[in-house]
């Protein structure tokens, strides 16, 4: 599947926050891109434009294209509870996102690559599907022969010591248990999911 491979700093500047993680270039230029930069007058964004921008931010943050994002939204709509919160919980339950949250990879694209190249197992079996949705109780681990990979060692070495409440990490075995789908309040992403629901409700 095609992925966005263009300049990430430019995208982050469009949304006004480092959605791809720490970015030195963004720190230097944290204003919208364009010839006139921060001095350029910006037109007032319409309600639709605001909703669309929020959806785009979520798609870029988690690395999904439109069809996959829409399918996940429809799945969230069939679940009990609030559609927007369900959507964010499903996004967080993806295997590639979980590998990133655990610190096994330095970014979501890197996590997706690790999964695609068969370096990650789920419940003891190799899983090469980044979009695989984890069920509570699933065990995610680095494949035995992949534990010596430089990218894995470097990422775990520089990863933040704080862990997420829905993930139980075992540093000795380089594995983690996916305890439950997280509550919206536990997820750090600054996405207004209600705007996404409003946008899709118009179509």
C-alpha positions in Angstrom: 0.0 0.0 0.0 1.2 3.5 -0.8 2.4 5.7 2.0 3.3 9.3 2.4 7.0 9.7 1.9 7.3 13.4 1.6 8.8 15.9 4.0 7.4 15.3 7.4 8.3 18.6 8.9 6.2 20.4 6.4 3.2 18.3 7.4 3.8 18.9 11.1 4.0 22.7 10.5 0.7 22.6 8.7 -0.9 21.2 11.8 1.1 23.3 14.2 2.5 20.4 16.3 5.1 17.7 15.9 2.7 14.8 15.1 5.6 12.6 14.0 7.6 13.0 17.2 10.4 15.3 18.2 11.7 17.3 15.2 14.5 19.8 15.3 13.4 21.4 12.1 9.9 21.9 13.5 11.3 23.5 16.7 13.1 26.1 14.5 10.1 26.7 12.2 6.9 25.9 14.1 4.8 28.2 11.9 2.7 27.2 8.8 4.7 26.5 5.6 4.7 28.8 2.7 6.6 31.6 1.0 5.7 34.2 3.6 5.6 31.9 6.6 4.3 33.3 9.8 3.6 36.8 8.4 1.2 35.5 5.7 -2.5 36.3 6.4 -4.5 33.1 6.7 -8.1 32.9 5.6 -10.6 31.9 8.2 -11.1 28.1 8.0 -14.6 26.9 7.5 -16.3 24.3 9.7 -15.8 21.7 7.1 -12.2 22.7 6.7 -11.6 22.3 10.4 -13.2 18.9 10.4 -11.2 17.8 7.4 -7.9 19.0 8.9 -8.5 17.0 12.1 -9.1 13.8 10.0 -6.0 14.5 8.0 -4.0 15.0 11.2 -5.2 11.6 12.6 -4.4 9.9 9.3 -0.9 11.3 9.1 -0.3 10.6 12.8 -1.1 6.9 12.6 0.1 6.5 9.0 -3.2 5.4 7.3 -4.6 6.1 3.9 -8.2 7.1 3.4 -9.8 3.7 2.6 -8.2 2.1 5.6 -9.1 5.0 7.9 -12.7 4.9 6.7 -13.0 1.2 7.2 -11.7 1.6 10.8 -14.2 4.3 11.4 -17.0 2.1 10.2 -15.8 -0.6 12.5 -15.8 1.9 15.4 -19.4 2.9 14.4 -20.6 -0.6 14.9 -19.1 -0.8 18.4 -20.9 0.2 21.6 -20.0 3.6 23.0 -18.9 6.8 21.3 -17.7 6.5 17.7 -14.8 8.9 18.0 -13.4 7.4 21.2 -13.8 3.9 19.6 -11.9 5.0 16.6 -8.9 6.3 18.6 -8.9 3.1 20.7 -8.8 1.0 17.5 -6.0 3.1 16.1 -4.1 2.5 19.3 -4.8 -1.2 19.1 -3.0 -1.6 15.8 0.1 -3.8 16.0 2.4 -1.2 14.4 1.3 1.5 16.8 1.8 -0.9 19.8 5.3 -1.7 18.7 6.0 2.0 18.6 4.4 2.7 22.0 6.6 -0.1 23.5 9.7 1.7 22.3 10.8 -1.2 20.1 10.9 1.2 17.2 11.6 5.0 17.2 8.6 5.9 15.0 5.4 4.4 13.6 6.9 4.1 10.1 9.8 2.2 11.6 7.4 0.0 13.6 5.5 -0.7 10.5 8.6 -1.8 8.8 9.6 -4.1 11.6 6.2 -5.8 11.5 6.2 -6.1 7.7 9.7 -7.7 7.7 8.6 -10.4 10.2 10.5 -9.2 13.2 7.5 -9.2 15.5 5.4 -12.0 16.9 1.9 -12.0 18.4 1.1 -14.8 20.8 4.2 -16.7 19.7 3.4 -16.5 16.0 5.1 -14.2 13.4 2.7 -11.5 12.3 3.6 -9.3 9.4 0.4 -7.3 9.2 0.9 -3.7 10.6 -2.9 -3.1 10.8 -3.5 -6.2 12.9 -5.8 -5.3 15.8 -4.7 -6.7 19.1 -7.2 -8.3 21.5 -6.9 -7.9 25.2 -4.5 -10.5 26.5 -2.4 -10.6 23.3 1.4 -10.9 23.8 3.6 -8.9 21.5 7.3 -9.8 21.3 10.4 -9.2 19.3 11.2 -12.4 17.3 14.1 -14.3 18.9 16.5 -13.9 15.9 15.6 -10.2 15.7 16.5 -9.2 19.2 20.0 -8.2 18.2 18.9 -5.8 15.5 20.6 -2.4 15.8 17.4 -0.4 15.3 15.7 -2.4 18.1 18.6 -2.0 20.6 19.0 1.7 19.8 15.3 2.4 20.1 14.9 0.5 23.4 18.0 2.2 24.8 16.7 5.7 24.1 13.0 5.0 24.9 11.3 6.8 27.7 11.2 4.9 30.9 7.5 5.7 31.4 5.2 3.0 30.0 1.6 3.0 29.1 -1.0 1.6 31.5 -2.5 -0.8 28.9 0.8 -2.4 28.1 2.8 -4.6 30.5 6.4 -4.7 29.4 9.0 -7.4 30.1 12.5 -6.1 29.4 14.1 -9.5 29.8 12.1 -11.2 27.1 11.5 -8.1 25.0 7.8 -8.8 25.1 4.7 -7.1 26.3 1.1 -8.0 27.2 -1.7 -5.9 25.7 -3.8 -5.7 28.8 -6.8 -3.9 27.4 -7.9 -1.3 24.8 -7.0 2.1 26.4 -9.4 4.7 27.6 -9.4 7.9 25.6 -8.1 9.8 28.6 -5.0 7.6 28.6 -4.1 8.3 25.0 -1.7 11.3 24.6 -2.6 12.2 21.0 -4.2 15.7 20.7 -6.8 14.7 18.2 -10.4 16.0 18.4 -12.1 12.8 17.3 -15.6 14.4 17.5 -14.7 16.6 14.5 -13.9 13.4 12.5 -17.3 12.0 13.5 -19.0 15.2 12.4 -17.2 15.1 9.1 -18.1 11.5 8.3 -21.7 12.0 9.4 -22.1 14.4 6.5 -21.2 11.8 3.8 
